[in-house]
Amino acid sequence: MQKIKSLMARQGLKSPQESMADLSPVENLRIPSKEELREQREQPMDPQAEQEIMDGIEDVCFSNDSFDMVQHELEKLPPELNLQELEEHRDKLKRQQAAVSKKVADLILEKQPAYVKELERVTALQTNLQLAAVICTNARRQLSVSKEGFTEASLGLLSNQRRRQLLTGLLKSLRTIKTLQRTDVRLSEMLEEEDYPGAIQLCLECQKAASTFKHYSCISELNSKLQDTLEQIEEQLDVALSKTCKHFDVSHYTKVQLAYTLLGKTQTAMDQLHMHFTQAIHNTVFQVVLGYVELCAGNADTKFQKMQYKDLCTHITVDSYIPCLTDLCKALWEVMLSYHRTMQWHEEHDQHETTPTTDGAAAAESDQSVVDRSYVKKKLEHGLTRIWQDVQLKVKAYILGTDMSNFKYDDFIVVLDVISRLMQVGEEFCGSKSEVLQESIKRQSGNYFKNYHRARLEELRMFLENETWELCPVKSNFNIAQLHEFKFMGQCRSPSISPSRLAGSSTGPAQGELSLFQQYLQEGNPFEMHEQKEEETEDVLASNGYESDELEKSVYQDYDSDSDVPEELKQDYVDEQTGDAPLKSASRETIRSKKKSDYNLNKAPILTNTTLNVIRLVGKYMQMMSILKPIAFDVIHCVSQLFDYYLYAVYTFFGRNDMPAPSPSLPTHGGRDGAPARVVGPACLYESSGLGLISSRLRTTLNRIQESLIDMEAVGENVPVHSAAEDRKEKVPSPHLSQLVVLTNSGTLYGLAQRVVATESLVFLAEQFESLQSHLDTMMPAAKKPFLQQFYSQTVSTASELRKPIYWIVAAKAIDYEQMLLLMSGVKWDIREIMSQHNVYVDVLLQEFEQFNKRLQDVSRHVRIPLPVSNLLWEHCIRLANRTLVEGYANVKKCSNEGRALMQLDFQQFLMKLEKLTDLRPIPDKEFVEIYIKAYYLTENDMEQFIKNHREYSMKQLANLVNVCLGSHINKKARQKLLAAIDDIDRPKR
């Protein structure tokens, strides 16, 4: 009955009483009685109809045990209730309930026999369990009696004995474990003492002992702790290994290597060492640069520490650039020195290795050692290039991080010196040519030198435009080696050695043969900036060109004494070609003037402040070349521009034809060697001869300088319109002569003193360049040496050739040649008697020469005039005078034999007086005059041959000679023939 109720509860059914209680009062009135229900239940029902009624029940009624049928039916009620429909639905539900109840009752009746049978089995099982409980109770009682009476005492004795043995073994193990526990403290002490080999040895022994007691749980923990300790030792060992990268200590490194050998990680240690060296280079340079950047930045908020090294280098200031570079190289030197000493340690260690034994285990260990040593050796050798490459890249980033174009020269030289020393370190370190450093410093040097040279050219132009061409007094023994800029040449025969290397190698002959790593192996640093001791002051200047007043006085006091005059100076003149001297003895004045000239030749060189400045610049340029050979050609090219500009300035100031145009009334004459007819006036003589005085080589040189170096647009001259702006940047405006220099005063011989100082300073500068040629040649790349040879052969050697056009201007203006022509035109030459007195024009001409000689001496009191200059001036004046004489004789319309004799008398008088004024021998163009005078006496045939052979005379002079001879010994027919011959000679020139 209980099962039925539970089943009904699961199905959500209620008892008839409960169902009745749930019905509404209205429904209660209509509920049938129990008898009706019984009748309905007992009323037979067709099984098929019953099944159809059950099938009509909704599936939701069987969904779960908690389904509420009443609630479900109430929810289904429509909003408006219909009593009839409700009754019909109620009847339907009653039929369904009756069918379900009948079905349940049938099922219960069907299972009733099985239930009775199962109940009987349960009752039998309960009886058997009660019997088994009684048997077990009796058995336990009997076992308890046996245990107390027989086995407890004997088995207890055996158990105690066994326990005693186990505890004895345990005590021994515990003592060992206690010892192992205490090794942790000892290991810590050994690590603090940096006894890495001992710590590793102890740790390995502890691990071996711990493996024996690994069955204890505490030992597994201890073993793990020992493993951690071993790893900690390896970490500290790695830190200790990294310390050797900056400061190598033999004993420290020996301990570290022995420790790695015990660990069996020799190769790993070498890999780690190279990694540490790379890291040390990066950290070192970063910290050095960061320190200077932060120091210069002050309290700036910029996060410099987060910057990349390359970006950090761009924040270095100009003032801190050199100290930072020096400290950078010092730090990198320490790293490379540590690597070098590391290699030395391994080489020495390999030499002291013992020979392998015959024992098998030892032999195997020795083989492994050989493999390790071979690996270490190769790794170290390969690491040399890698380490140096890292150093180069770091220094390259630093070099290129700052624009050096505005550095001071001395600062830039220091930078080049430091980098040159660093490249020397690299060559000794691994044999590298330091291409990376060379390329970076070449880039910076090119930019710097381009700007520096441009500034120096502008500075030179400023000096030249403000130069008054006064003599710069230097001592007679002046030499460019005395200047500070050329000190490096005295220290070094080979230009490839940097000044810093010279400083290092000059400390002693023995030390100079050692490499940098040998010199600074134990202490010191090749990049230490020693304060340069103040060198001795340049002692090159003298007072007024003399080393002392006493010397000056003694020189002039000795003029009256000729006891020490060489015999050859007592002669009138000496032929430079043959060495022969004329028989005529020299006068006292000649000897005295000879001695003065000889004294002058031995005096101090003639130069200006600008000349000295150019020489100093050349020294600085050469010093830069000696430190940095890759830009040697560019520097030498700039050196040549300095000389070119100085030469061009001297020519522009003093060598150009700035004289007024000739008067049309002045007569002309023919030049020597078939030159065209020229006007004889001083301006025209210069115009016609001045350009001829400039050799084709000098003219080519001047044109080249003007095209390549002079910015003609700046001076307003005609230049091509398409002249590129970039080309103009490389050029310099033509200099202008200072207004303080006066070249038009006849009293100073038209600025002769300034002309001498300018010209002779150029010659002196050329001589200094000649003395430096061999040194420059050693620094010039082989492919570029033709440029240097061409510079010397076409430019430097032409400096002395400027003397002619410059001094010709003075000679053309110093003597009044026009006055002489006018005086000669008033002389009557067709006289009939031989005259014993020369004409007045000769005296006037000689007075002009005496005045010239006086002015020349006045100038020489202020500026020493070298003998070649004095001779050249006299040569120009005498040559112009003689050509003027010939031109005057060619202007004669009528001339007799007596007139020709008078011409000879005048010329001999001129020569005799002239020889007393000058030491120049032979007299220039003497034969030029004599031959022309004597040609008057030639016959017709000889005259024709004379015309063909003497083309140095102009057509007008030859024609006048023929015309004057007409009637005396040449007839008209011969005259026409000779004039036709003259015309034939002149025709090819037209």
URWOKA-V430501 format. One record per pair of residues at least 6 apart in sequence whose ideal C-beta (glycine too) atoms are under 6 Angstrom apart, sorted by the first residue. I is the first residue (numbers start at 0). GAP is how many residues later the second one is. Records with the same first field share a line. If there is no record, write none. Layout:
# URWOKA-V430501
I: GAP + GAP
This chain:
# URWOKA-V430501
9: 55
11: 55 + 57
21: 48
39: 58
49: 49
52: 42 + 43 + 46
53: 45
56: 39
172: 40
179: 26 + 42
182: 23
186: 12 + 42
189: 8 + 9
190: 8 + 45
195: 41 + 59 + 63
196: 61 + 62 + 65
198: 34
199: 33 + 59 + 62
202: 26 + 27
205: 20
206: 19
209: 9 + 12 + 13
212: 6
236: 22
239: 16
240: 15 + 32
241: 34
243: 9
244: 31 + 32 + 35 + 93
245: 34 + 88
247: 90 + 93
259: 6 + 9
265: 106
266: 108
269: 106 + 109
273: 109
276: 110
277: 112
279: 55
280: 54 + 109
283: 47
284: 43 + 109
285: 23
287: 39 + 40 + 43
288: 23 + 24
289: 14
291: 28 + 32
292: 11 + 19 + 22
293: 10
295: 21 + 24
309: 87
312: 84 + 85 + 88
313: 87
315: 8 + 86
320: 81
321: 92
324: 93
325: 201 + 203
328: 89 + 93 + 198
329: 195 + 197
331: 59
332: 192
335: 93
338: 48
339: 177
342: 37
345: 30
349: 23
355: 7 + 10
383: 46
384: 45
387: 38 + 41 + 42 + 44
391: 44 + 45
395: 40 + 44
398: 41 + 45
399: 40
403: 40 + 44
404: 42 + 43 + 46
408: 211
411: 36
415: 211 + 212
416: 81 + 82 + 83
418: 22
419: 78 + 207
420: 79 + 105
422: 11 + 14
424: 91
425: 6 + 8
427: 87 + 88
437: 192
441: 188 + 189
444: 183 + 186
452: 185
455: 161
456: 275
459: 185
460: 271 + 274
462: 147 + 150
463: 146 + 185 + 271
464: 270 + 271
465: 272
466: 143
467: 270 + 272 + 273
468: 285 + 288 + 289
470: 286 + 392
471: 135 + 136 + 137 + 140
472: 68 + 69 + 71 + 72
473: 66 + 67 + 130
474: 65 + 67 + 72 + 129
475: 127 + 128
477: 62 + 126 + 127
479: 6 + 135 + 288
480: 9
481: 58
482: 136
484: 131 + 134 + 135
485: 133
487: 11 + 135
490: 11
491: 10
494: 131 + 283 + 284
497: 129
504: 7
515: 10
519: 6
544: 59
545: 6
554: 44
558: 33
561: 29
564: 26 + 30
567: 6
568: 25
569: 16 + 21
570: 10 + 15
571: 10 + 12 + 14
572: 348
573: 7
589: 329
592: 326
596: 270
599: 264
600: 266
602: 261
604: 159
605: 151 + 154 + 155
606: 154 + 157
607: 149 + 153
610: 150 + 154
613: 28 + 32
616: 25
617: 21
620: 14 + 18
623: 11
624: 7 + 10 + 154
631: 147 + 148
632: 148 + 151
639: 151
640: 68
643: 61 + 65
647: 57
648: 86
649: 108 + 112
650: 151
652: 84
653: 101 + 104 + 152
654: 147 + 150 + 151
656: 30 + 33
658: 24 + 27
659: 23
661: 17 + 19 + 21 + 22
665: 13 + 14 + 15
666: 13 + 220 + 224
667: 9 + 10 + 11
668: 9 + 11 + 218 + 285 + 288
669: 7 + 283 + 284 + 287
670: 7
671: 280
673: 277
676: 277 + 279
677: 10
679: 204 + 207
680: 137
681: 130 + 131 + 135
684: 127 + 195
685: 122 + 126
689: 115 + 118
692: 111 + 112 + 115
693: 111
694: 106
696: 101
697: 100 + 103
700: 93 + 94 + 97
708: 22
709: 24
710: 17 + 20 + 22
711: 7
712: 6
713: 19
714: 18 + 19
740: 13
742: 7 + 8
748: 61 + 65 + 106 + 110
749: 60 + 63
751: 58 + 107
752: 106 + 109 + 110
754: 51
755: 107 + 109 + 113
756: 106
758: 43 + 44 + 47
761: 37
762: 36 + 37
765: 30 + 33
768: 27
772: 19
779: 8
802: 69
806: 65 + 66 + 69
807: 68
810: 62 + 65 + 66 + 69
813: 38
814: 33 + 62
815: 32
816: 67
819: 21 + 25 + 64
820: 67
822: 18
823: 17 + 64
824: 66
826: 12
828: 63 + 66 + 70
829: 64 + 65 + 66 + 69
830: 67 + 68
832: 65
833: 64 + 67
834: 67
837: 67 + 68 + 71
838: 67
841: 64 + 67 + 68
845: 67
848: 68
852: 64
870: 49
873: 44 + 46
874: 49
877: 46
878: 45 + 46
881: 43 + 46 + 47
884: 44
885: 43 + 46
888: 14
889: 67 + 70
894: 69
899: 33 + 36
902: 30
903: 29
906: 22
934: 11 + 26
937: 8
939: 30 + 34
942: 35
943: 37
946: 11 + 34 + 35
954: 27 + 31
957: 24
958: 23
961: 13 + 16 + 17
965: 9
